[in-house]
């Protein structure tokens, strides 16, 4: 019994060490329009990790599916892991170049997991008022634990992660829900890698640069980071939103007077405060004024005091 307990604790310790270097991620889907799998979906999970720690798994991952009558999980195959650390002008900046192999402190790696083509028969449910348990289909992936160095959350060391995305019904001009088999709509995607390492003391602006394959209208908004959870998907109960440490909040997650343009997605601020800050940006996609998809990108922004430019 003692040996079993030690083994369990060792496994948990390794998992927790690995998870504390998770910086965020996102879930998206593609509607296949041509070929033998036309009409099916491909789901993709991207995870971002701090390279100053244990690598993330290169094994299959699982998306949980909520509210669909027959599909409860979607298996994702490991596709790739790529160093996406920001480029650095070593000569003029005075900063060392970041990469996951030789200088991992601050370096970032992207992991991609992807499903095989899958059919989703039916149409997402509709309710009035809409609630997560009765409205739409929801896709989640969760894990423990967060980096204890995070400064804008109240209890980062005891908090987990939930990545999520939501697919909603589209009502045709005759008042009918459009079937999703065959599929007709892809989620928005992020065209820019997340900006993770940012120098303090300088004005800074960037956008996650979302687009939609069907040219649906996309709008940006701040949203709440979620804890990991057990049981059914029922936010804000399960998973629960994470409390922020004042003066920060989910819609004011960064120092320096941060703003988010809801149309362009441009995020701007000028911080003199260093630290690790959790941010979540939500993209709402509208087709003919109907909300059909929501995706969320969570990323931990690391603000550092850089040497003065020469």
C-alpha positions, -999 to +999 in steps of 0.1 A: +000+000+000+028+024+009+045+018-025+012+024-043+008+057-024+043+068-032+037+060-069+005+079-070+021+110-053+050+108-077+027+107-108+007+136-094+038+156-087+051+151-122+017+161-137+014+191-115+050+202-124+042+199-161+009+217-158+022+247-140+041+256-171+010+257-192+004+293-204-030+289-221-045+277-253-076+277-276-101+253-293-113+258-329-130+238-356-130+236-394-159+226-416-146+205-444-161+218-477-146+195-503-133+160-507-143+126-493-149+140-458-169+170-469-195+179-444-175+167-414-156+187-388-119+188-378-113+201-342-080+216-332-066+222-297-036+245-293-017+247-260+011+271-251+037+262-225+066+280-208+097+262-220+114+265-186+098+233-175+086+198-185+073+194-220+036+189-226+023+154-237+028+142-272+000+117-267-036+119-277-058+144-259-096+144-254-122+172-259-153+168-238-186+176-257-216+190-238-253+190-248-249+168-279-272+138-278-247+111-289-211+126-291-196+131-256-159+131-264-136+138-294-102+123-296-073+146-307-041+133-321-008+150-314+004+169-345+034+191-336+052+212-311+069+244-323+091+270-306+072+303-311+094+324-288+096+361-300+124+371-323+151+392-306+175+417-320+204+407-297+228+434-311+205+464-305+183+453-277+208+440-252+185+410-246+196+374-252+177+354-278+150+331-264+145+295-275+133+263-259+166+245-262+194+269-251+176+297-233+143+285-221+135+311-194+107+331-211+107+310-243+073+296-255+063+264-273+031+257-291+015+222-291-011+213-317-036+184-313-062+176-340-091+153-345-099+131-375-129+142-395-161+138-374-198+142-381-220+160-356-256+150-364-284+173-354-284+210-345-273+228-313-302+232-289-319+265-283-333+279-251-347+312-239-331+324-218-299+308-231-279+289-205-248+267-210-267+235-201-296+241-225-282+263-253-255+253-279-229+227-280-198+233-259-163+218-262-138+218-233-104+206-223-092+211-187-061+206-166-045+214-133-025+237-124-014+273-129+019+291-124+023+304-088+042+334-102+010+348-118+003+382-102-032+392-113-051+362-099-059+358-062-050+321-058-029+310-089-012+281-072-045+264-065-062+272-098-066+250-129-074+256-166-105+251-187-102+258-225-136+261-242-154+269-274-191+270-283-212+262-314-247+276-316-277+270-339-283+290-370-320+297-378-328+298-415-353+324-430-381+298-425-375+295-387-358+261-389-324+252-372-299+244-399-286+208-395-249+205-388-245+173-408-234+182-434-215+211-417-219+246-430-198+267-407-162+269-394-153+287-362-132+318-363-094+313-361-065+333-347-041+343-374-014+356-350+006+336-325-001+350-290+022+378-278+037+364-246+070+383-238+066+421-237+089+448-225+077+473-199+081+510-202+071+512-239+036+517-255+026+484-269-003+474-293-012+441-309-041+420-321-048+383-320-061+389-356-091+367-358-108+359-391-137+337-402-137+314-433-173+322-441-168+359-436-190+360-406-187+392-385-163+388-356-162+408-324-137+408-296-143+409-258-124+401-226-136+371-208-130+352-176-103+325-171-119+293-157-108+267-131-107+230-140-138+211-129-155+178-122-190+168-133-211+185-159-203+217-178-224+244-160-206+277-158-203+298-137-207+269-112-186+243-130-161+254-140-159+284-118-144+318-130-112+326-112-110+355-088-087+384-097-064+403-074-073+440-072-069+463-091-071+436-118-102+420-132-111+398-162-118+430-183-088+448-169-062+421-167-030+440-175-014+471-160-008+503-180-044+513-189-051+484-211-079+488-238-094+463-263-111+474-295-141+452-300-140+455-338-103+454-347-092+434-316-063+458-310-050+456-274-030+486-262-013+495-230+019+511-216+030+492-184+058+500-161+049+469-140+066+435-146+050+401-139+030+373-153-006+382-162-035+359-172-056+372-201-086+357-219-100+371-252-133+358-266-143+360-303-180+361-311-189+351-347-223+364-361-239+350-393-267+373-405-268+389-370-271+355-353-244+343-329-231+310-343-197+305-326-176+316-297-139+308-293-116+318-265-078+323-264-062+323-229-026+334-227-003+344-199+015+376-208+049+380-193+060+416-188+097+421-183+120+451-177+142+451-208+175+470-212+174+504-227+176+503-265+210+514-278 
